[in-house]
Amino acid sequence: MTNKVNLLELNRQAWNKIAYNYEKHRPKWLDKHNPLFEYFCANLPKSSYVLDLGSGTGLPYAKSLIERGFKVLGIDLSKNMVNIAQKNVPGAKFIQLSMTKLDYKNRFEGMLSSFSMLSLDPKQIKEVSIRVAKALKKEGLFYLSLNEPPEEFLDIDNYTYTIIEIMGQKMYSRPYTEEEISKIFSPLGMKLLKLHREIQVSDLFGEEHTISFVFKKI
């Protein structure tokens, strides 16, 4: 269970099984957009085409983007999540697709990933980041939210392979540091515009040290 295919399959099966329960128990703090998401939206051109990576239930991001007048495509590994999202946000389009299979070129003015790239191991996140940069138009924006290790656990070797349990299902999730993300995106011509940190607590996920970025393709 240490190769790419099995990690993706582990997560796909897990999210398919908990999709409808997750819809009911999703942490409420997710519905309150952090300042960086507002910044991301405010700096997108009118009627931008935005890709939501790991769109989940479509809430709150795809719905919020549609309400702001953007065109939205959401992709998710889980078929059940895609079905839920399409009902929640009929104005957007959702397809079942792994972000590791993303294959667009200069297509989107904006892209976002809200905690979905936590499901990628270090090799996968580098590969997906290349696909993100390729899919963005010049001067396009990328909003990325992740968890980072708490300060007492900053030894990265401890996070190379992490299996967690959510709602009774085992899945892969790995936090990333600011330094790791910068080293991945900077060589791809992605300039960091803003950074935001918060600590969030929920019954479902416990205490999370969240870190959000907005990058611009230059």
LOKOLMAR-525798 format. One line per 5 residues: number of its first residue (from 0); their letters; for each residue z, y, x of C-alpha. Coordinates in steps of 0.001 Angstrom, whole numbers. Layout:
% LOKOLMAR-525798
NUM	a	Z/Y/X ~ ...
//
This chain:
% LOKOLMAR-525798
0	mtnkv	0/0/0 ~ -515/2258/2989 ~ -4254/2949/2685 ~ -5997/5698/797 ~ -7413/3573/-2014
5	nllel	-4071/2021/-2880 ~ -2202/5331/-2831 ~ -4671/6843/-5252 ~ -4570/3772/-7458 ~ -773/3759/-7428
10	nrqaw	-731/7343/-8704 ~ -3534/6829/-11190 ~ -1724/3936/-12839 ~ 1599/5772/-12813 ~ 264/8925/-14463
15	nkiay	-1698/6926/-17017 ~ 1505/5157/-18042 ~ 3678/8265/-18339 ~ 1061/10797/-19497 ~ 2176/11050/-23130
20	nyekh	5893/11056/-22262 ~ 5328/13636/-19545 ~ 3681/15874/-22119 ~ 6989/15910/-24007 ~ 9309/16288/-21006
25	rpkwl	7325/18528/-18673 ~ 9687/21028/-16935 ~ 9848/24290/-18876 ~ 9799/26388/-15708 ~ 6154/25419/-15255
30	dkhnp	5275/27512/-18296 ~ 6443/30670/-16554 ~ 3713/31648/-14124 ~ 4883/32722/-10708 ~ 3687/36074/-9308
35	lfeyf	1036/34427/-7158 ~ -757/32900/-10134 ~ -840/36328/-11751 ~ -2208/37756/-8496 ~ -4835/34992/-8368
40	canlp	-6026/35723/-11911 ~ -5986/39502/-11456 ~ -8258/39256/-8423 ~ -10874/36937/-9901 ~ -14102/38546/-11152
45	kssyv	-14529/38747/-14911 ~ -15739/35489/-16504 ~ -15199/33522/-13270 ~ -15806/29785/-13167 ~ -12516/28143/-12131
50	ldlgs	-11869/24548/-11115 ~ -8409/23111/-11837 ~ -7680/20258/-9406 ~ -5343/17708/-10941 ~ -5356/19509/-14273
55	gtglp	-2814/17190/-15912 ~ -2162/18070/-19555 ~ -4104/21332/-19260 ~ -843/23250/-19672 ~ -130/25851/-18691
60	yaksl	-2883/26725/-16223 ~ -6167/25706/-17852 ~ -5002/27180/-21147 ~ -3932/30429/-19500 ~ -7236/30723/-17652
65	iergf	-9230/30195/-20852 ~ -7134/32815/-22639 ~ -7984/35268/-19856 ~ -11695/34775/-20411 ~ -12490/32432/-17532
70	kvlgi	-14675/29336/-17717 ~ -12644/26266/-16723 ~ -13418/22785/-15456 ~ -10434/20492/-14970 ~ -10452/17223/-13062
75	dlskn	-7723/14600/-13006 ~ -7292/11076/-11692 ~ -5683/9921/-14951 ~ -7877/9228/-17975 ~ -4913/9713/-20322
80	mvnia	-4156/13109/-18811 ~ -7785/14107/-19307 ~ -7618/13089/-22977 ~ -4420/15087/-23511 ~ -5808/18131/-21734
85	qknvp	-8968/18161/-23815 ~ -6880/18254/-26989 ~ -4555/20927/-25609 ~ -7333/23150/-24283 ~ -10554/22512/-26241
90	gakfi	-12155/25602/-24716 ~ -12182/24018/-21254 ~ -13990/20929/-19992 ~ -12067/18054/-18412 ~ -13374/15013/-16563
95	qlsmt	-11730/12023/-14915 ~ -12355/12445/-11206 ~ -10326/12123/-8039 ~ -10221/15325/-5986 ~ -11097/13110/-3012
100	kldyk	-14526/12703/-4659 ~ -15088/16419/-5250 ~ -18706/17250/-4383 ~ -19663/20827/-5293 ~ -21199/23517/-3099
105	nrfeg	-20671/27270/-3590 ~ -19959/26662/-7267 ~ -16654/28313/-8196 ~ -15220/31808/-7954 ~ -11737/30346/-8201
110	mlssf	-9976/27027/-7696 ~ -6377/26009/-8145 ~ -4081/23090/-7505 ~ -643/23192/-9098 ~ 1403/20545/-7284
115	smlsl	-1422/18009/-7574 ~ -2180/17938/-3836 ~ 1317/16558/-3264 ~ -253/13216/-4144 ~ -2409/13338/-988
120	dpkqi	-1360/11998/2390 ~ -2036/14125/5517 ~ -5486/12656/6102 ~ -6500/13037/2461 ~ -5287/16616/2169
125	kevsi	-7448/17603/5154 ~ -10477/15911/3607 ~ -9894/17497/201 ~ -9372/20924/1747 ~ -12830/20693/3327
130	rvaka	-14235/19898/-117 ~ -12352/22858/-1613 ~ -13782/25273/949 ~ -17257/23894/364 ~ -16983/24215/-3426
135	lkkeg	-15802/27836/-3375 ~ -18266/30700/-3372 ~ -17967/33285/-607 ~ -14885/35453/-1235 ~ -13682/32879/-3762
140	lfyls	-9932/32402/-4242 ~ -7836/29250/-4022 ~ -4354/29064/-5565 ~ -2235/26226/-4196 ~ 1306/25200/-5152
145	lnepp	3208/22486/-3319 ~ 6730/21439/-2482 ~ 8007/21968/1032 ~ 10766/20007/2746 ~ 14234/21530/2447
150	eefld	15376/23073/5740 ~ 17629/20141/6567 ~ 14612/17769/6360 ~ 11994/19581/8397 ~ 11227/16581/10577
155	idnyt	7654/15983/9391 ~ 7669/12336/10482 ~ 10022/11646/7594 ~ 7337/12711/5136 ~ 4298/10804/6271
160	ytiie	4702/8274/3482 ~ 6985/8965/541 ~ 7268/6883/-2620 ~ 9193/8532/-5439 ~ 9949/7462/-8999
165	imgqk	9181/9594/-12046 ~ 9975/8374/-15545 ~ 10289/4809/-14259 ~ 6969/4808/-12379 ~ 6589/4718/-8617
170	mysrp	4084/7145/-7098 ~ 3241/8823/-3811 ~ 4282/12432/-3212 ~ 4616/14327/61 ~ 5928/17854/710
175	yteee	4080/20096/3179 ~ 5229/22956/5364 ~ 3651/26404/5591 ~ 2600/25608/9156 ~ 830/22398/8142
180	iskif	-1109/24108/5362 ~ -2104/27041/7570 ~ -3413/24662/10247 ~ -5521/22889/7633 ~ -7072/25904/5905
185	splgm	-7482/28505/8671 ~ -10222/26587/10549 ~ -12156/26304/7262 ~ -12625/30069/6976 ~ -9844/30381/4403
190	kllkl	-7725/33506/4867 ~ -4155/33518/3560 ~ -3675/36532/1285 ~ -218/35918/-173 ~ 2653/33446/-58
195	hreiq	5512/32872/-2482 ~ 8591/30620/-2418 ~ 10947/29584/-5213 ~ 13615/26934/-5755 ~ 13222/25248/-9130
200	vsdlf	15531/22757/-10823 ~ 14696/20409/-13695 ~ 16042/17189/-15179 ~ 12768/15423/-14413 ~ 12236/16434/-10778
205	geeht	15652/17664/-9637 ~ 15737/20504/-7090 ~ 12339/21461/-5694 ~ 11572/23908/-2917 ~ 8201/25218/-4054
210	isfvf	5692/27111/-1954 ~ 2542/28764/-3304 ~ -462/30213/-1489 ~ -3526/32270/-2365 ~ -6407/31835/81
215	kki	-9722/33664/192 ~ -12935/32156/1529 ~ -14337/34568/4087
//
